[in-house]
Amino acid sequence: EDEVLARAVTELFDARPAAIIEQLGLRAPIYKATSCYGHFGRTGFPWEQTDRVAALQAAVACLAGHSLHLGRHASQ
């Protein structure tokens, strides 16, 4: 569900502006590289990394299982 995914993302990703700047290396000037051929869908940019997919999937599975577990007890 949307709530489970939102909670998993909130737990795994620091969305504070300073953290986003740090995680994506936004203080490094890479204007020339991003201006050629666009900057989405190309490997090599930090915002295209998918290294947290497994952690996100695990968090969603854990939270979804926890939600289902709580739901079963609530209905009994």
N, C-alpha and C positions, 0 to 999 in steps of 0.2 A: 504494500500500500504506500501511498505518497508519504504518510506520516513516518513510516519506518525508514524509507529512503532519506527523508529530510533529517531525521534524527541521526542516522548513520553518517551522513555528510557532515553534519554539525560536529559530531564527535571526532571525525577523522581529519577535517580540514580547518585550519585556522583562517578565518575570513576577515581578520582585522587588517586594515590597510597596510600597516607596516609589515605584517606577516606575508601578505600577498606580494608586496614589493620584494621582500627577501626571497621567498620561495621561487618566484618567477625571474629573479635577477633583473628587475626592472630599472636598476640604477646604472646598468651597463648600456651604453649607447649602441644599439644594434639597428639603427634606422636604415642604413643601406641594405642590410640583409632582409629586413622586413618589407622594404619598399619594392623589391623585385619579386614579381609573381605572387604577390599577396603574402599574408602571414598566417593563414589558417590552412590546416591540412598538410603542412610540410613538416617533416621530421627535423630535429635539431633545435627547435624552440622549446623552452621549458613548459609552456602552456599546452604543448602537444604530447607530453609524457603521459604514459598510461601505467606507470609503475605502482600505482596504488589500487589498481583494479581488484586484485586478490583480497586486499585488506577491506575494501569497500564491500565486496561480495560476502566476505566472512561476517562483517558487522551487520549487514542486512539480514543474513541467514540467522545470526544469533538473536538480533532484535525481533525478527519475525517469529522465530520459535518461542521467544519469551512472550510475545504478544499472544500467540496461540495458546501457550501454556496458561497464561493468566485468564484468557477468555474461557477456557474449559472450566477452570475453578469458579469463575464468576457465575457460570450458568448452572452449576450443580447445587 
